[in-house]
């Protein structure tokens, strides 16, 4: 009898230990984030600051080393079509970014268009080529000599740029640069008539807040209230773009795609923090905040979606 009692106690301890171990391992399971690479500096900052106030949080960005690991959150930096979202997937937007046209700082075009700046129609002709095979009319080309560099057609920045001008990504002119958006700057630094678009976090040194060496903003047509964009530092540009809409500058949202079925409490808590305390780090990395109305909408959507999570 004593022997049977001993084995019963031992068995109970084994079960309890197994359950505790499973719960403990589940609690330590990381929240994995993947997606658009140019947003990583901001997301890394969010993660670092979140873990300061939540030391037990286990959140990490996907890297090449863990590329096969399933992501809980996927960062997207363009408005997705319905075909891009899987069933039961949702998006929470957490910030915005702007794209500015830039060139080599020795480009003769800088002097040629310095007085008036290029308007939206002229920028359209520079960066896009629309081929109508059913028309006998010649293709309208820009009067300015330039080599255009852009990302591949599937890249978020290409999608945002094309969408702003009412085009398809396949209509962007020039040479496609593979890899991260930062390589676009390397391309124009080697080409005195090279032109491209890029996000503020890559164009400006986030420490000094001034434009990086070797490049110059392409002069664009700006209204009086937006003139600071041409001469100001990164903070000036962010403040102007948050205060006014500029037709020659694409501004797009960044967001997190998540599964409505498989999301854990750790994910929802992180997203709630990003939409509250996390917003104060957007500017530091060259990203715009959501406007107050949009931010409130995202917070309400998040609360509604994850109300049942404990």
C-alpha positions in Angstrom: 0.0 0.0 0.0 2.8 2.4 0.9 4.5 1.5 -2.4 1.3 2.3 -4.4 0.8 5.6 -2.5 4.4 6.6 -3.2 3.9 6.0 -7.0 0.7 8.0 -6.9 2.4 11.0 -5.3 5.3 10.6 -7.8 2.9 10.5 -10.7 1.1 13.6 -9.5 4.3 15.5 -9.1 5.3 14.5 -12.7 2.0 15.8 -14.1 2.2 19.0 -12.2 5.8 19.5 -13.3 4.9 18.9 -16.9 2.0 21.3 -16.8 4.2 24.0 -15.2 6.9 23.4 -17.7 4.5 23.7 -20.6 3.0 26.9 -19.3 6.4 28.3 -18.6 7.6 27.5 -22.1 4.5 29.0 -23.6 5.1 32.2 -21.6 8.6 32.4 -23.0 7.5 31.8 -26.6 8.7 34.9 -28.5 6.5 37.3 -30.4 8.2 37.3 -33.8 7.9 40.3 -36.1 8.9 40.3 -39.8 8.2 42.4 -42.9 9.4 45.6 -44.6 13.0 46.1 -43.8 13.2 50.0 -43.8 10.8 50.1 -40.9 13.1 47.9 -38.7 15.0 50.8 -37.0 11.6 52.1 -35.7 10.4 48.6 -34.7 13.7 47.9 -33.0 13.2 51.1 -31.0 9.7 50.1 -30.1 10.8 46.7 -28.9 13.7 48.1 -26.8 11.5 50.7 -25.1 8.7 48.2 -24.5 11.0 45.8 -22.8 12.3 48.4 -20.5 8.8 48.7 -18.9 8.0 45.0 -19.5 11.2 43.1 -18.7 9.5 39.7 -19.1 8.4 40.5 -22.7 10.0 38.3 -25.4 9.7 40.1 -28.7 12.2 39.8 -31.6 12.6 40.8 -35.2 12.9 38.1 -37.8 16.5 37.8 -39.2 18.1 35.6 -41.9 19.1 33.2 -39.2 15.4 32.6 -38.2 13.8 33.3 -41.6 11.8 30.1 -41.5 10.2 31.0 -38.1 6.5 31.8 -38.2 5.7 35.5 -37.6 3.1 36.8 -35.2 3.2 40.2 -36.8 4.1 41.3 -40.3 5.0 44.9 -41.0 3.5 46.4 -44.2 4.2 49.9 -45.6 1.5 50.2 -48.3 -2.2 49.9 -48.5 -2.8 46.2 -49.3 -5.2 44.9 -51.9 -7.7 42.3 -50.7 -5.7 39.6 -52.5 -2.7 40.4 -50.2 -4.6 39.6 -47.0 -5.2 36.0 -46.0 -8.6 35.0 -44.5 -8.9 36.2 -40.9 -6.0 38.6 -41.2 -6.3 42.2 -40.0 -4.1 45.4 -40.0 -3.4 47.8 -37.2 -1.7 51.0 -38.5 0.9 52.5 -36.2 2.7 55.3 -38.1 3.4 56.9 -41.5 6.4 57.6 -43.7 7.1 60.0 -46.5 9.0 59.6 -49.7 11.1 62.5 -51.0 12.8 62.7 -54.5 16.6 62.9 -54.3 19.6 63.0 -56.6 23.3 63.2 -56.6 24.4 66.6 -55.1 26.4 67.3 -58.3 23.5 66.8 -60.7 23.1 69.8 -63.1 19.3 69.4 -62.8 19.5 71.0 -59.3 20.5 74.4 -60.9 18.1 74.0 -63.8 15.0 73.6 -61.7 16.1 75.5 -58.5 13.9 78.5 -59.1 10.4 77.0 -59.5 10.9 73.4 -58.5 9.3 70.5 -60.3 5.5 70.2 -60.1 3.6 66.9 -59.8 3.1 66.6 -63.6 6.8 67.0 -64.3 7.7 64.5 -61.6 5.2 62.1 -63.1 7.0 62.3 -66.5 10.4 61.9 -64.8 9.6 58.8 -62.9 6.9 57.0 -64.9 6.5 55.7 -68.4 3.1 54.6 -69.6 3.0 52.5 -72.8 -0.3 52.4 -74.6 0.0 49.7 -77.3 -3.3 50.7 -78.8 -2.3 54.3 -79.4 -0.3 55.8 -82.2 0.7 58.7 -80.0 4.3 58.9 -79.0 5.3 58.3 -75.4 5.6 61.6 -73.6 9.0 61.8 -72.1 10.5 64.2 -69.6 12.6 67.1 -71.0 15.2 66.5 -68.3 18.0 64.0 -68.7 18.0 61.5 -65.8 18.7 58.0 -64.8 15.9 56.7 -62.5 16.6 54.1 -59.8 13.8 52.3 -58.0 13.1 49.2 -56.0 11.4 46.1 -57.5 7.7 46.3 -58.3 6.7 44.4 -55.2 8.5 46.7 -52.7 6.3 48.8 -50.4 8.0 52.0 -51.4 7.4 51.3 -55.1 3.7 50.6 -54.4 3.3 53.8 -52.4 5.1 55.9 -55.0 3.1 54.5 -57.9 -0.2 54.8 -56.0 0.4 58.4 -55.2 0.8 59.3 -58.9 -2.0 57.0 -60.1 0.2 54.4 -61.7 1.1 50.7 -61.5 4.5 49.8 -60.2 5.4 48.3 -63.5 5.3 51.9 -65.0 8.1 53.2 -62.9 11.0 54.0 -65.1 14.7 53.0 -64.9 16.9 50.5 -63.2 15.6 48.2 -60.5 17.8 48.0 -57.4 17.6 44.8 -55.4 17.8 44.5 -51.6 17.0 47.2 -49.1 15.8 50.7 -50.0 19.1 52.1 -48.6 20.9 50.8 -51.7 19.0 53.3 -53.8 21.2 56.0 -52.2 24.4 54.1 -53.1 23.2 54.1 -56.7 22.7 57.8 -57.1 25.9 58.7 -55.3 27.7 57.0 -58.2 25.6 58.6 -60.9 25.6 62.4 -61.2 22.2 62.3 -63.1 20.7 59.6 -60.9 17.3 60.2 -59.3 15.3 58.2 -56.8 12.8 58.4 -54.0 13.5 57.3 -50.4 12.0 57.5 -46.9 13.1 60.2 -44.5 14.8 57.7 -42.1 17.3 56.8 -44.8 17.7 60.3 -46.4 18.6 62.1 -43.1 21.1 61.2 -40.4 18.8 60.5 -37.5 21.4 61.7 -35.0 22.4 65.1 -36.6 18.9 65.4 -38.3 20.5 66.8 -41.5 20.6 65.3 -45.0 23.2 62.7 -45.6 26.3 63.6 -47.6 26.5 63.1 -51.3 22.8 63.6 -52.0 20.5 66.5 -52.4 16.7 66.9 -52.4 15.3 67.4 -55.9 13.7 70.9 -56.0 9.9 70.5 -56.0 7.1 72.9 -56.3 6.0 73.8 -52.7 3.4 76.2 -51.3 4.6 78.8 -48.8 3.7 76.8 -45.7 5.7 73.8 -47.0 8.9 75.7 -48.2 10.8 74.6 -45.1 11.0 71.1 -46.6 13.6 72.3 -49.0 15.9 73.9 -46.5 15.0 72.5 -43.1 16.3 69.5 -41.1 14.5 66.2 -40.5 12.3 67.6 -37.7 11.2 70.5 -39.9 10.2 68.1 -42.6 8.2 65.9 -40.2 6.4 68.9 -38.7 5.4 70.3 -42.1 4.2 66.9 -43.4 2.1 66.3 -40.3 0.5 69.7 -40.6 -0.2 69.9 -44.3 -0.7 67.7 -47.3 1.8 68.2 -50.1 0.8 66.9 -53.5 4.3 66.3 -54.7 5.2 64.1 -51.6 3.8 60.6 -51.1 2.9 59.9 -47.5 1.9 56.3 -46.6 0.9 54.3 -43.5 2.9 51.5 -41.9 1.0 48.8 -40.0 1.1 45.3 -38.5 -0.7 42.4 -40.2 -1.9 39.8 -37.7 -4.1 36.8 -37.6 -7.5 37.3 -36.1 -7.6 33.7 -35.0 -4.1 33.0 -33.5 -3.2 36.2 -31.8 -1.9 36.0 -28.2 -2.3 38.4 -25.3 1.5 39.3 -25.6 0.9 40.5 -29.2 -2.1 42.7 -28.2 -0.3 44.2 -25.2 2.6 45.2 -27.4 0.3 46.7 -30.1 -1.6 48.7 -27.4 1.7 50.1 -26.1 2.9 51.0 -29.7 -0.3 53.0 -30.2 0.1 54.9 -26.9 3.6 55.3 -25.5 5.4 54.0 -28.6 4.2 56.9 -30.7 6.8 59.3 -29.2 9.6 57.4 -30.9 8.3 57.7 -34.4 10.0 61.1 -35.1 13.3 60.0 -33.7 13.6 57.4 -36.5 12.2 59.6 -39.3 8.6 58.4 -39.3 5.4 60.5 -39.0 2.8 59.9 -36.3 -0.8 59.1 -37.2 -3.2 62.0 -37.0 -5.2 62.1 -33.8 -8.4 60.8 -35.4 -6.7 57.9 -37.1 -4.8 57.0 -34.0 -8.0 56.9 -31.9 -9.6 54.7 -34.6 -6.8 52.2 -34.5 -6.9 52.1 -30.7 -10.6 51.4 -30.8 -10.2 48.7 -33.4 -7.5 47.0 -31.3 -9.7 47.1 -28.2 -12.6 45.6 -30.1 -10.5 42.8 -31.7 -8.8 41.7 -28.5 -11.5 42.2 -25.9 -11.7 38.5 -25.2 -8.0 37.9 -24.6 -7.0 37.4 -21.0 
